[in-house]
Amino acid sequence: MVGIMSAEEFQKINNVSRETMDKFICYSEMLIKWQKAINLVSDNSLSDMWRRHFYDSAQLIEYIDQKKQPLKILDLGSGAGFPGLVLSILGAGEVHLIEGVGKKCSFMKQIIQKTKIDAIVHNERIENMDAFPVDLITSRACADLGKLLSLTSKFMTPDTKCLFLKGEKAQDEIERAKRSAEFKVDIYKSKSEETGMILSLSQIRLK
């Protein structure tokens, strides 16, 4: 993708309603405001945030089974809410955002409050959480694939799927993860990042 993506282009590409877009605008304005005080995303990504953060996250909706919505979604290492809050705004389901940094959790709670979306913030380490079954697990730039599967395994059912936004070394992560887990994986090229990959995992079982 060439050039900086505008809010209007984001709305058109994702076929977002005016009401939903208002929520994204609110999110973007708060991201800029809070970024001045705490490091939510890299400063140099803000000028192209509609592509680097919002579209990067929103593209996952294409790989979510629309017939099964609303889903219960676990988003690990949520940070500033990507991709979890974006999927919630798009109506994917009840999103549980796992983040250990308190200030980032405060930011996400503000977004949820102002946009009135179906999302819950958990300010704790996933290792210390009580498990509950989820339909989908998502994560972006959080941990190596093998570690992601290990950390989230207690939330998985036989039908749980995973969607992970990864970089150009995704194939290496898959090979390492296969040493400790069995899974079916489909690899898709990211529409927002030239070297990015989307990993869609199913039939997951740790060895």
C-alpha positions in Angstrom: 0.0 0.0 0.0 1.4 3.3 -1.1 1.0 6.6 0.8 -0.6 7.4 4.1 -4.1 6.1 4.7 -6.7 8.7 5.7 -9.7 8.1 8.0 -12.0 8.4 4.9 -10.0 5.7 3.1 -10.2 3.4 6.1 -14.0 3.9 6.3 -14.4 3.1 2.6 -12.1 0.0 2.5 -13.8 -1.5 5.5 -17.3 -0.5 4.6 -17.8 1.1 8.0 -21.0 2.8 9.0 -21.1 6.4 10.1 -21.9 5.4 13.7 -19.1 2.9 13.8 -16.7 5.4 12.2 -17.5 7.9 14.9 -16.2 5.4 17.5 -13.0 5.0 15.5 -12.6 8.7 15.3 -13.0 9.0 19.0 -10.4 6.2 19.5 -7.9 7.9 17.1 -8.3 11.3 18.9 -7.7 9.7 22.3 -4.7 7.8 21.0 -3.1 11.0 19.9 -3.9 12.7 23.2 -2.7 9.9 25.5 0.4 9.3 23.4 1.8 12.6 24.6 1.8 11.3 28.2 2.5 7.5 27.8 4.1 5.4 25.1 1.1 3.5 23.6 2.5 3.1 20.1 5.7 4.2 18.3 5.6 8.0 17.7 6.6 7.6 14.0 3.5 5.4 13.4 1.0 8.0 14.4 1.1 9.9 11.1 -0.1 6.7 9.4 -2.2 5.3 12.2 -5.2 4.5 10.1 -3.1 2.0 8.1 -0.5 1.0 10.7 -2.9 0.3 13.6 -6.6 0.5 12.6 -6.5 -1.2 9.2 -3.8 -3.6 10.4 -6.2 -4.8 13.1 -9.5 -4.5 11.1 -8.3 -6.8 8.3 -8.6 -9.7 10.8 -12.4 -9.5 10.5 -12.2 -11.2 7.1 -10.8 -14.3 8.7 -13.5 -14.5 11.5 -16.5 -16.7 10.9 -19.3 -14.2 10.7 -22.0 -16.8 11.2 -20.7 -17.6 14.7 -20.7 -14.0 15.9 -20.8 -12.7 18.5 -17.7 -14.5 19.7 -15.9 -14.6 23.0 -12.4 -13.3 22.1 -9.2 -13.2 24.1 -6.7 -10.6 23.0 -3.2 -11.0 24.6 -0.8 -8.2 25.1 -3.4 -5.7 24.0 -1.3 -2.6 24.6 -3.2 0.3 23.1 -6.0 -2.0 22.1 -4.8 -3.4 18.8 -6.3 -5.6 17.4 -8.8 -6.3 20.3 -10.6 -3.0 20.6 -10.8 -2.6 16.8 -12.5 -6.0 16.5 -14.9 -5.1 19.3 -15.9 -1.8 17.5 -16.5 -3.8 14.4 -18.9 -6.0 16.4 -16.9 -9.3 16.4 -18.0 -10.1 19.9 -17.1 -9.9 23.6 -13.4 -9.1 23.7 -11.3 -9.7 26.8 -8.1 -7.6 26.7 -5.1 -8.8 28.6 -2.5 -6.2 29.5 0.0 -6.0 32.3 0.7 -2.3 32.1 -1.7 -0.3 34.2 -1.6 3.0 32.2 -2.4 1.1 29.0 -5.3 -0.6 30.7 -6.6 2.9 31.8 -6.4 4.1 28.2 -8.4 1.1 26.9 -11.0 1.4 29.6 -11.5 5.0 28.6 -12.1 3.9 25.0 -14.6 1.3 26.1 -16.4 3.8 28.2 -16.7 6.4 25.5 -17.6 4.1 22.6 -19.8 1.7 24.7 -18.4 -1.4 23.1 -18.5 -4.9 24.4 -15.0 -5.3 25.9 -13.4 -6.1 29.3 -9.9 -5.1 30.4 -7.9 -7.5 32.6 -4.9 -5.7 34.1 -2.9 -8.8 35.0 -0.5 -11.4 33.7 -2.3 -14.2 31.8 -0.4 -16.8 33.8 -2.3 -15.6 36.9 -5.8 -15.5 35.4 -8.5 -18.0 35.9 -9.2 -19.7 32.6 -12.5 -19.4 30.7 -13.3 -20.9 27.3 -13.0 -18.6 24.3 -13.8 -19.0 20.6 -10.9 -16.9 19.2 -7.5 -15.8 20.5 -5.8 -12.8 18.9 -2.5 -11.0 19.4 -0.2 -8.5 17.6 3.5 -8.2 18.2 3.3 -9.8 21.6 5.4 -13.0 21.8 6.8 -15.8 19.8 4.2 -18.2 18.4 5.1 -21.1 20.6 4.9 -18.9 23.7 1.6 -17.5 22.6 0.1 -21.0 22.4 1.6 -22.0 25.7 0.2 -18.9 27.5 -3.3 -19.2 26.1 -3.7 -23.0 26.0 -5.8 -23.1 29.2 -8.4 -20.9 27.5 -8.7 -23.1 24.4 -11.4 -25.6 23.5 -11.2 -28.1 20.6 -12.9 -25.5 18.5 -10.9 -22.4 19.5 -9.1 -20.6 16.6 -6.2 -18.1 16.7 -5.4 -15.1 14.6 -2.0 -13.7 15.1 -0.5 -10.7 13.3 3.2 -11.5 12.6 6.2 -10.2 10.7 8.4 -11.7 8.0 9.9 -14.3 10.3 6.5 -16.0 10.8 7.6 -19.2 9.1 10.5 -19.6 11.5 8.1 -19.2 14.4 5.8 -21.9 13.0 8.6 -24.4 12.7 9.7 -23.7 16.3 6.1 -23.9 17.6 5.6 -27.3 16.0 8.1 -28.8 18.4 5.7 -28.3 21.3 2.3 -28.1 19.6 0.2 -29.6 16.8 -2.0 -27.3 14.8 -3.4 -26.5 11.4 -2.1 -23.2 10.0 -3.1 -21.0 7.1 -0.8 -18.1 6.2 -2.2 -14.9 4.7 -0.3 -11.8 3.5 -1.1 -8.7 5.4 -2.9 -6.0 3.5 -1.5 -3.2 5.7 2.2 -4.2 6.0 4.3 -5.3 3.1 6.3 -7.9 5.1 3.4 -8.7 7.5 1.7 -12.1 7.8 -1.5 -13.3 9.4 -1.5 -16.7 10.9 -4.8 -18.5 11.3 -4.5 -21.5 13.6 -7.0 -24.2 14.3 -7.1 -27.8 15.7 -4.5 -26.8 18.3 -3.1 -29.3 20.7 -0.1 -28.9 22.9 2.2 -31.9 23.1 
